[in-house]
Amino acid sequence: MTEIRTRRLLLRAWQESDLAPWAAMNADPEVREHLGPLLTPEQATASARRFQADLARDGFGFWAVEVRDTGEFIGFAGLDRVDPGMPFTGVEAGWRLARAAWGHGYATEAARAVLAYGFDTVGLAEILAVTTATNLRSQAVMRRLGMTTDPADDFDDLSVPAGPLRRSVLYRKRPDR
């Protein structure tokens, strides 16, 4: 299975030891603020198992992210096919980090490596990123990655209940060539 190394991070296969911190992350209201309801430990474990299956099947997906110097699991980053029913198609980059990992540049570092993998290894012509209109932190990461947005692409995610998390923004990136 592919691993991606950056200066400070290792994006790797999921391990059993990741499940408890992953569940804790997904039970943190601040981490889930722009994602919807908190996950139970069972839901969190099921999602990690799906991520691992996607990695094994497709050669890409959401990798577990650890800090290389300490071996600490801090979240995930990766690529995923856009869900059916969205008003666009393609492959999107995504990331989610534990609150203690915020503010260190890890999301940008991991996402930059994921974009390079998507363009250089998978051969994608474009990578998307989606977040809620209120998630300014993720939008800042997208801009740091050189992703662009067009307000005409903003949409209501009908898979989300009516409320502040429904309005979404779409960012795009093509390879730098």
N, CA and C of each residue as an Amber inpcrd file, in Angstrom:
protein
   531
   0.8330000  -1.1750000   0.0000000   0.0000000   0.0000000   0.0000000
   0.8830000   1.2460000   0.0000000   0.4610000   2.2150000  -0.7820000
   1.2240000   3.4440000  -0.9280000   1.2520000   4.2450000   0.3640000
   2.4130000   4.7290000   0.7020000   2.5870000   5.7080000   1.7720000
   3.1010000   6.9890000   1.1390000   2.7300000   8.0860000   1.7190000
   3.2000000   9.3880000   1.2540000   3.9220000  10.0530000   2.4200000
   5.1530000  10.4650000   2.1710000   5.9410000  11.1370000   3.2000000
   6.1400000  12.5940000   2.8190000   5.9640000  13.4370000   3.8060000
   6.3060000  14.8470000   3.6560000   7.4200000  15.1280000   4.6550000
   7.8240000  16.3620000   4.7400000   8.8940000  16.7080000   5.6800000
   8.5270000  16.3080000   7.1050000   7.2580000  16.5150000   7.5000000
   6.8670000  16.2670000   8.8930000   5.8360000  15.1650000   9.0770000
   5.2200000  14.7140000   7.9890000   4.0710000  13.8160000   8.1110000
   4.2570000  12.5240000   7.3400000   3.5290000  11.5030000   7.7800000
   3.4270000  10.2360000   7.0710000   1.9480000   9.9710000   6.8410000
   1.5740000   9.8260000   5.5850000   0.2200000   9.4210000   5.2210000
   0.3120000   7.9380000   4.9120000  -0.4540000   7.1200000   5.6470000
  -0.2490000   5.6740000   5.6190000  -1.5650000   4.9340000   5.7830000
  -1.4610000   3.6050000   5.7000000  -2.6110000   2.7390000   5.9450000
  -3.0980000   2.9260000   7.3820000  -4.3650000   2.6550000   7.5790000
  -4.9580000   2.7360000   8.9090000  -4.5320000   1.5520000   9.7570000
  -4.3410000   1.8000000  11.0530000  -3.9490000   0.7680000  12.0120000
  -4.9920000   0.7020000  13.1270000  -5.0320000  -0.4380000  13.7950000
  -5.9670000  -0.5920000  14.9220000  -5.7460000   0.4950000  15.9620000
  -4.4970000   0.9030000  16.1650000  -4.1930000   1.9250000  17.1710000
  -4.7430000   3.3040000  16.7990000  -5.1770000   3.4870000  15.5510000
  -5.7580000   4.7600000  15.1210000  -7.2230000   4.8970000  15.5330000
  -7.8710000   3.7720000  15.8040000  -9.3220000   3.7970000  15.9700000
  -9.7830000   4.6040000  17.1770000  -9.1160000   4.4780000  18.3070000
  -9.5410000   5.2420000  19.4980000  -9.3370000   6.7490000  19.2990000
  -8.1700000   7.2120000  18.8270000  -8.0500000   8.6570000  18.6140000
  -8.9620000   9.1710000  17.4970000  -9.2200000   8.3410000  16.5040000
 -10.1510000   8.7190000  15.4350000 -11.5570000   8.8860000  16.0070000
 -11.9760000   7.9620000  16.8550000 -13.2940000   8.0690000  17.4880000
 -13.3540000   9.3230000  18.3620000 -12.2920000   9.6010000  19.1050000
 -12.2700000  10.7940000  19.9560000 -12.3870000  12.0640000  19.1200000
 -11.6890000  12.1220000  17.9810000 -11.7850000  13.2760000  17.0890000
 -13.2140000  13.5060000  16.6440000 -13.8780000  12.4250000  16.2730000
 -15.2210000  12.5210000  15.7100000 -16.3040000  12.6760000  16.7710000
 -15.8910000  12.6540000  18.0370000 -16.7940000  12.9620000  19.1510000
 -16.5340000  14.3790000  19.6730000 -15.6300000  15.1060000  19.0250000
 -15.2750000  16.4650000  19.4230000 -16.1550000  17.4590000  18.6490000
 -17.0120000  18.2050000  19.3410000 -17.9050000  19.1410000  18.6390000
 -17.1690000  20.1730000  17.7850000 -15.9750000  20.5860000  18.1940000
 -15.2420000  21.5640000  17.3780000 -14.7370000  20.9450000  16.0870000
 -14.2690000  19.7060000  16.1370000 -13.8150000  19.0250000  14.9170000
 -14.9930000  18.8080000  13.9730000 -16.1550000  18.4860000  14.5250000
 -17.3400000  18.1700000  13.7200000 -18.1880000  19.3980000  13.3790000
 -17.7590000  20.5920000  13.7970000 -18.5680000  21.7990000  13.6380000
 -19.1190000  21.9710000  12.2300000 -18.3280000  21.7110000  11.2090000
 -18.7430000  21.9170000   9.8200000 -19.0690000  20.6010000   9.1170000
 -19.1630000  19.5210000   9.8720000 -19.3600000  18.1880000   9.2810000
 -20.6860000  17.5460000   9.6180000 -21.3410000  18.0260000  10.6360000
 -22.6000000  17.4230000  11.0350000 -22.4900000  16.7440000  12.3820000
 -23.4200000  15.8370000  12.6610000 -23.5050000  15.2400000  14.0030000
 -22.2260000  14.5030000  14.4080000 -22.0200000  14.4370000  15.7160000
 -20.9170000  13.6560000  16.2600000 -21.0970000  12.2040000  15.8740000
 -19.9970000  11.4880000  15.7390000 -20.0470000  10.0620000  15.4220000
 -19.8860000   9.2450000  16.6930000 -20.5750000   8.1260000  16.7420000
 -20.3450000   7.1720000  17.8260000 -19.0240000   6.4680000  17.5550000
 -18.4420000   5.8160000  18.5600000 -17.2160000   5.0450000  18.2970000
 -17.4180000   3.9960000  17.1940000 -18.5860000   3.3990000  17.1450000
 -18.8530000   2.3830000  16.1150000 -18.8920000   3.0100000  14.7220000
 -19.5110000   4.1760000  14.6110000 -19.5520000   4.8640000  13.3190000
 -18.1530000   5.2990000  12.8870000 -17.3680000   5.7820000  13.8240000
 -16.0070000   6.2110000  13.5070000 -15.1710000   5.0240000  13.0360000
 -15.2750000   3.8980000  13.7370000 -14.5300000   2.7000000  13.3370000
 -14.9630000   2.2370000  11.9510000 -16.2630000   2.2420000  11.6970000
 -16.7600000   1.8210000  10.3850000 -16.2090000   2.7310000   9.2840000
 -16.1260000   4.0330000   9.5430000 -15.5960000   4.9370000   8.5170000
 -14.1210000   4.6500000   8.2600000 -13.3430000   4.4170000   9.3010000
 -11.9150000   4.1060000   9.1110000 -11.7500000   2.8200000   8.3150000
 -12.5860000   1.8390000   8.5640000 -12.5070000   0.5770000   7.8130000
 -12.8730000   0.7950000   6.3410000 -13.8420000   1.6650000   6.0790000
 -14.1800000   1.9990000   4.6820000 -13.0120000   2.7080000   4.0110000
 -12.3810000   3.6340000   4.7500000 -11.2350000   4.3470000   4.1700000
 -10.1240000   3.3690000   3.7990000  -9.8550000   2.4160000   4.6770000
  -8.8060000   1.4370000   4.4140000  -9.1650000   0.5700000   3.2020000
 -10.4260000   0.1660000   3.1000000 -10.8680000  -0.6390000   1.9540000
 -10.7170000   0.1480000   0.6550000 -11.0580000   1.4360000   0.6800000
 -10.8930000   2.2770000  -0.5150000  -9.4290000   2.3530000  -0.9320000
  -8.5400000   2.5370000   0.0330000  -7.1100000   2.5900000  -0.2760000
  -6.6490000   1.2970000  -0.9310000  -7.0750000   0.1700000  -0.3870000
  -6.6710000  -1.1290000  -0.9250000  -7.2420000  -1.3480000  -2.3270000
  -8.4770000  -0.9340000  -2.5420000  -9.1460000  -1.1620000  -3.8250000
  -8.6630000  -0.2050000  -4.9080000  -8.5750000   1.0860000  -4.5800000
  -8.3500000   2.1070000  -5.6020000  -6.9190000   2.6090000  -5.7000000
  -6.1090000   2.3430000  -4.6770000  -4.7610000   2.9060000  -4.6740000
  -4.7320000   4.3370000  -4.1790000  -5.8930000   4.8800000  -3.8760000
  -5.9910000   6.1780000  -3.2150000  -7.2630000   6.1800000  -2.3810000
  -7.3300000   7.1390000  -1.4980000  -8.4550000   7.2650000  -0.5750000
  -8.0140000   8.1880000   0.5390000  -8.5690000   7.9800000   1.7140000
  -8.1790000   8.7840000   2.8710000  -7.1620000   8.0090000   3.6880000
  -5.9100000   8.5070000   3.6720000  -4.8330000   7.9060000   4.4510000
  -4.8970000   8.4140000   5.8870000  -4.4810000   7.5990000   6.8200000
  -4.2520000   8.0630000   8.1820000  -3.0220000   8.9580000   8.1490000
  -3.0240000  10.0100000   8.9600000  -1.8970000  10.9440000   8.9960000
  -1.2670000  10.8820000  10.3800000   0.0470000  10.7070000  10.3810000
   0.7800000  10.7460000  11.6500000   1.9400000  11.7140000  11.5310000
   2.3400000  12.2430000  12.6630000   3.5140000  13.1220000  12.7440000
   4.7380000  12.2190000  12.7650000   5.6410000  12.4020000  11.8330000
   6.7960000  11.5040000  11.6890000   7.6910000  11.4880000  12.9280000
   7.9170000  12.6320000  13.5300000   8.8320000  12.6820000  14.6810000
   8.3160000  11.9350000  15.8980000   6.9940000  11.8920000  16.0590000
   6.4220000  11.3020000  17.2760000   5.6230000  10.0300000  17.0310000
   5.2060000   9.7940000  15.7820000   4.3360000   8.6600000  15.4850000
   2.8960000   8.8960000  15.8960000   2.5620000  10.1240000  16.3150000
   1.2080000  10.4370000  16.7720000   0.2390000  10.5000000  15.5950000
  -0.8870000   9.7820000  15.7080000  -1.9800000   9.8600000  14.7500000
  -2.6870000  11.1970000  14.9510000  -2.8800000  11.9650000  13.8590000
  -3.5260000  13.2680000  13.9950000  -4.7510000  13.4360000  13.1070000
  -5.0860000  12.4380000  12.2730000  -6.2730000  12.5780000  11.4420000
  -6.1270000  11.8860000  10.1140000  -6.7890000  12.4520000   9.0940000
  -6.6930000  11.8650000   7.7600000  -6.5200000  12.9410000   6.7160000
  -6.0360000  12.5130000   5.5420000  -5.9870000  13.3450000   4.3430000
  -6.0000000  12.4060000   3.1560000  -6.5870000  12.8510000   2.0630000
  -6.5840000  11.9940000   0.8940000  -7.5120000  12.4570000  -0.1980000
  -7.8160000  11.5000000  -1.0520000  -8.6320000  11.7120000  -2.2390000
  -9.8180000  10.7630000  -2.2070000 -10.9530000  11.2380000  -2.6910000
 -12.1560000  10.4100000  -2.7150000 -12.9760000  10.7880000  -3.9360000
 -13.6120000   9.7930000  -4.5310000 -14.5200000  10.0780000  -5.6430000
 -15.7290000  10.8360000  -5.1070000 -16.1750000  11.8120000  -5.8630000
 -17.3440000  12.6050000  -5.4700000 -18.5560000  11.6830000  -5.3860000
 -19.3350000  11.8600000  -4.3360000 -20.5350000  11.0490000  -4.1350000
 -21.5320000  11.2760000  -5.2660000 -22.2270000  10.2010000  -5.6830000
 -23.3050000  10.3800000  -6.6680000 -24.3600000  11.3330000  -6.1010000
 -25.0040000  12.0520000  -6.9740000 -26.0380000  12.9810000  -6.5390000
 -25.5300000  14.3950000  -6.3270000 -24.2210000  14.5780000  -6.3460000
 -23.6810000  15.9420000  -6.2420000 -23.8410000  16.6280000  -7.6050000
 -23.8380000  17.9410000  -7.6450000 -24.0180000  18.6380000  -8.9180000
 -22.7350000  18.7290000  -9.7520000 -21.7770000  17.8570000  -9.4900000
 -20.5100000  17.8150000 -10.2170000 -19.9390000  16.4070000 -10.0330000
 -18.9560000  16.0670000 -10.8210000 -18.2890000  14.7680000 -10.7080000
 -16.7950000  15.0090000 -10.6020000 -16.0770000  13.9630000 -10.2150000
 -14.6240000  14.0570000 -10.1540000 -14.0810000  13.4280000  -8.8950000
 -12.8950000  13.8580000  -8.5320000 -12.2110000  13.3730000  -7.3370000
 -11.9160000  14.5890000  -6.4720000 -12.2190000  14.4530000  -5.1790000
 -11.9820000  15.5720000  -4.2780000 -10.9320000  15.2340000  -3.2460000
 -10.2010000  16.2540000  -2.8620000  -9.2430000  16.1530000  -1.7650000
  -9.9780000  16.4900000  -0.4780000  -9.5800000  15.8220000   0.6060000
 -10.1840000  16.1120000   1.8950000  -9.1910000  15.8830000   3.0130000
  -9.4780000  16.4580000   4.1660000  -8.6180000  16.3210000   5.3330000
  -9.4610000  16.5750000   6.5700000  -9.0490000  15.9760000   7.6510000
  -9.6570000  16.2250000   8.9640000  -8.6040000  15.9330000  10.0070000
  -8.3600000  16.9050000  10.8580000  -7.3180000  16.7630000  11.8710000
  -7.8970000  16.9660000  13.2620000  -7.2660000  16.3130000  14.2180000
  -7.6030000  16.5260000  15.6230000  -7.3310000  17.9820000  15.9820000
  -8.1160000  18.5030000  16.8990000  -7.9860000  19.9130000  17.2760000
  -6.5680000  20.2640000  17.7080000  -5.9010000  19.3670000  18.4240000
  -4.5360000  19.6470000  18.8890000  -3.5550000  19.8150000  17.7300000
  -3.9140000  19.3330000  16.5400000  -3.0470000  19.4360000  15.3640000
  -3.3380000  20.6810000  14.5240000  -4.3460000  21.4370000  14.8970000
  -4.6780000  22.6470000  14.1520000  -3.6160000  23.7200000  14.3870000
  -3.4160000  24.5530000  13.3710000  -2.5430000  25.7050000  13.5250000
  -1.0670000  25.4340000  13.3440000  -0.7240000  24.2210000  12.8800000
   0.6870000  23.8670000  12.6670000   1.0420000  23.7340000  11.1810000
   0.0760000  23.9740000  10.3070000   0.3120000  23.8270000   8.8760000
   0.2110000  22.3910000   8.3850000  -0.2230000  21.4850000   9.2430000
  -0.3040000  20.0710000   8.8500000  -1.3310000  19.8330000   7.7480000
  -2.4900000  20.4810000   7.8240000  -3.5200000  20.2590000   6.8040000
  -3.0050000  20.6670000   5.4320000  -2.3690000  21.8230000   5.3560000
  -1.8390000  22.2870000   4.0730000  -0.7290000  21.3600000   3.5820000
   0.1480000  20.9430000   4.4740000   1.2570000  20.0580000   4.0910000
   0.7310000  18.7160000   3.5760000  -0.2110000  18.1380000   4.3010000
  -0.7710000  16.8460000   3.8810000  -1.5430000  16.9930000   2.5760000
  -2.3690000  18.0420000   2.4700000  -3.1640000  18.2300000   1.2620000
  -2.2890000  18.5080000   0.0490000  -1.2150000  19.2420000   0.2360000
  -0.2990000  19.5010000  -0.8870000   0.2790000  18.1800000  -1.4070000
   0.6450000  17.2860000  -0.4930000   1.1710000  15.9790000  -0.8880000
   0.1020000  15.1340000  -1.5820000  -1.1170000  15.2260000  -1.1080000
  -2.2350000  14.4930000  -1.7170000  -2.4860000  14.9970000  -3.1350000
  -2.4630000  16.3050000  -3.3260000  -2.6490000  16.8550000  -4.6750000
  -1.5490000  16.3690000  -5.6110000  -0.3050000  16.4060000  -5.1550000
   0.8070000  15.9320000  -5.9860000   0.6090000  14.4650000  -6.3590000
   0.1880000  13.6420000  -5.3980000  -0.0600000  12.2350000  -5.6730000
  -1.1920000  12.0860000  -6.7080000  -2.2410000  12.8360000  -6.5320000
  -3.3710000  12.7580000  -7.4590000  -2.9940000  13.1400000  -8.8750000
  -2.2110000  14.1860000  -9.0090000  -1.8170000  14.6260000 -10.3400000
  -0.7160000  13.7440000 -10.9270000   0.3360000  13.4790000 -10.1430000
   1.5240000  12.8080000 -10.6740000   1.4020000  11.2920000 -10.7410000
   0.7210000  10.6790000  -9.7860000   0.6330000   9.2160000  -9.7450000
  -0.6780000   8.7100000 -10.3210000  -1.7900000   9.2980000  -9.8790000
  -3.1000000   8.8520000 -10.3640000  -3.3680000   9.4030000 -11.7610000
  -2.7970000  10.5690000 -12.0810000  -2.9760000  11.1620000 -13.4090000
  -4.2490000  11.9730000 -13.5480000  -4.7450000  12.5130000 -12.4580000
  -5.9650000  13.3050000 -12.5100000  -5.7260000  14.6280000 -13.2310000
  -6.7230000  15.0740000 -13.9780000  -6.6390000  16.3460000 -14.6890000
  -7.1260000  17.5010000 -13.8280000  -7.8840000  17.1810000 -12.7770000
  -8.4170000  18.1970000 -11.8840000  -8.7250000  17.5370000 -10.5470000
  -8.5270000  18.2640000  -9.4740000  -8.9140000  17.8010000  -8.1360000
  -9.7920000  18.8850000  -7.5290000 -10.8650000  18.4540000  -6.9100000
 -11.8410000  19.3420000  -6.2900000 -11.6660000  19.3360000  -4.7820000
 -12.2400000  20.3110000  -4.1200000 -12.3660000  20.3230000  -2.6640000
 -13.6830000  21.0100000  -2.3480000 -14.3980000  20.4590000  -1.3800000
 -15.7200000  20.9580000  -1.0170000 -15.7660000  21.1670000   0.4910000
 -16.3840000  22.2460000   0.9060000 -16.6410000  22.4670000   2.3270000
 -17.8770000  23.3330000   2.4630000 -18.3200000  23.4770000   3.6910000
 -19.4510000  24.3580000   3.9400000 -19.0230000  25.8050000   3.7160000
 -19.9890000  26.6430000   3.3880000 -19.7030000  28.0630000   3.1710000
 -19.1770000  28.7180000   4.4430000 -19.4710000  28.1350000   5.6000000
 -19.0370000  28.7110000   6.8770000 -17.6720000  28.2100000   7.3430000
 -17.0890000  27.2380000   6.6620000 -15.8200000  26.6600000   7.0980000
 -14.6450000  27.4570000   6.5110000 -14.3850000  28.5760000   7.1290000
 -13.3610000  29.4910000   6.6160000 -11.9560000  28.9290000   6.7660000
 -11.7170000  28.1030000   7.7840000 -10.3820000  27.5130000   7.9620000
 -10.0360000  26.5880000   6.7960000 -10.9700000  25.7180000   6.4110000
 -10.6940000  24.8290000   5.2750000 -10.5810000  25.6100000   3.9810000
 -11.4010000  26.6420000   3.8240000 -11.2860000  27.4580000   2.6170000
  -9.9220000  28.1450000   2.5500000  -9.3810000  28.5290000   3.6910000
  -8.0390000  29.1350000   3.7000000  -6.9880000  28.1240000   3.2510000
  -7.1290000  26.8610000   3.6830000  -6.2150000  25.8090000   3.2270000
  -6.3290000  25.6710000   1.7120000  -7.5450000  25.6420000   1.1990000
  -7.7540000  25.4900000  -0.2430000  -7.0720000  26.6130000  -1.0070000
  -7.1910000  27.8230000  -0.5270000  -6.5270000  28.9480000  -1.1970000
  -5.0130000  28.8150000  -1.1190000  -4.4740000  28.3810000   0.0460000
  -3.0170000  28.1990000   0.1630000  -2.5200000  27.1430000  -0.8310000
  -3.3730000  26.1920000  -1.1720000  -3.0080000  25.1480000  -2.1340000
  -3.0900000  25.6370000  -3.5750000  -3.5350000  26.8530000  -3.7700000
  -3.6880000  27.3850000  -5.1220000  -4.9990000  26.9820000  -5.7690000
  -5.9330000  26.4950000  -4.9700000  -7.2470000  26.1310000  -5.5020000
  -8.0600000  27.4070000  -5.6890000  -8.9570000  27.3860000  -6.6650000
  -9.7870000  28.5470000  -6.9470000 -11.2570000  28.1570000  -6.8650000
 -12.0720000  29.1720000  -6.6440000 -13.5070000  28.9630000  -6.5480000
 -14.2290000  29.9670000  -7.4300000 -15.4010000  29.5730000  -7.8710000
 -16.2740000  30.4420000  -8.6430000 -17.6180000  30.4210000  -7.9360000
 -18.1200000  31.5600000  -7.4700000 -19.3970000  31.5560000  -6.7590000
 -20.5300000  30.8670000  -7.5250000 -20.4210000  30.8040000  -8.8500000
 -21.4460000  30.1140000  -9.6380000 -21.4520000  28.6110000  -9.3550000
 -20.3520000  28.0770000  -8.8030000 -20.2690000  26.6510000  -8.4760000
 -20.7910000  26.3290000  -7.0730000 -21.0240000  27.3580000  -6.2400000
 -21.5500000  27.1140000  -4.8990000 -22.8960000  26.4130000  -5.0370000
 -23.2300000  25.5740000  -4.0450000 -24.4430000  24.7600000  -4.1650000
 -24.9730000  24.4140000  -2.7820000 -26.2130000  23.9760000  -2.7660000
 -26.8180000  23.4420000  -1.5560000 -26.6610000  21.9360000  -1.6010000
 -25.9950000  21.3700000  -0.5980000 -25.8050000  19.9230000  -0.4800000
 -27.0920000  19.3420000   0.0840000 -27.8910000  18.7560000  -0.7890000
 -29.2050000  18.2640000  -0.3920000 -29.1370000  17.0070000   0.4620000
 -27.9340000  16.4350000   0.6240000 -27.7810000  15.2910000   1.5330000
 -27.6620000  15.7530000   2.9830000 -27.5810000  17.0610000   3.1790000
 -27.4380000  17.6610000   4.5090000 -28.7770000  18.2910000   4.8930000
 -29.2200000  18.0930000   6.1270000 -30.4820000  18.7320000   6.5470000
 -30.4170000  20.2500000   6.3750000 -31.5800000  20.8500000   6.1420000
 -31.6540000  22.2990000   6.0120000 -31.0000000  22.9500000   7.2330000
 -30.2130000  23.9690000   6.9790000 -29.5200000  24.6560000   8.0610000
 -28.2000000  25.2100000   7.5700000 -27.3550000  25.6600000   8.4960000
 -26.1250000  26.3580000   8.1160000 -25.0810000  25.4700000   7.4320000
 -25.1950000  24.1490000   7.5240000 -24.2000000  23.2720000   6.8940000
 -24.5830000  22.8900000   5.4640000 -25.7500000  23.2840000   5.0040000
 -26.1970000  22.8720000   3.6670000 -25.4640000  23.6280000   2.5580000
 -25.2540000  24.9300000   2.7270000 -24.6150000  25.7130000   1.6650000
 -23.1480000  25.3410000   1.5950000 -22.6980000  24.9860000   0.3870000
 -21.3330000  24.4920000   0.1890000 -20.6320000  25.2780000  -0.9060000
 -19.3060000  25.2650000  -0.8130000 -18.4720000  25.8990000  -1.8190000
 -17.5770000  24.8400000  -2.4530000 -17.3160000  25.0240000  -3.7170000
 -16.5030000  24.0940000  -4.4920000 -15.2500000  24.8120000  -4.9610000
 -14.1010000  24.2080000  -4.6670000 -12.8050000  24.7190000  -5.1250000
 -12.2420000  23.7290000  -6.1350000 -11.4180000  24.2400000  -7.0460000
 -10.8330000  23.4190000  -8.1070000  -9.3310000  23.6820000  -8.2090000
  -8.6310000  22.6410000  -8.6570000  -7.1780000  22.7820000  -8.9110000
  -6.8110000  21.8960000 -10.0850000  -6.0500000  22.4410000 -10.9830000
  -5.4680000  21.6680000 -12.0930000  -3.9680000  21.5760000 -11.8250000
  -3.3000000  20.6140000 -12.4450000  -1.8540000  20.4870000 -12.1930000
  -1.0900000  21.7370000 -12.6160000  -0.0530000  22.0360000 -11.8750000
   0.8400000  23.1490000 -12.2350000   1.8450000  22.5960000 -13.2480000
   1.6370000  22.9140000 -14.4660000   2.5420000  22.3930000 -15.5040000
   2.9970000  23.5110000 -16.3970000
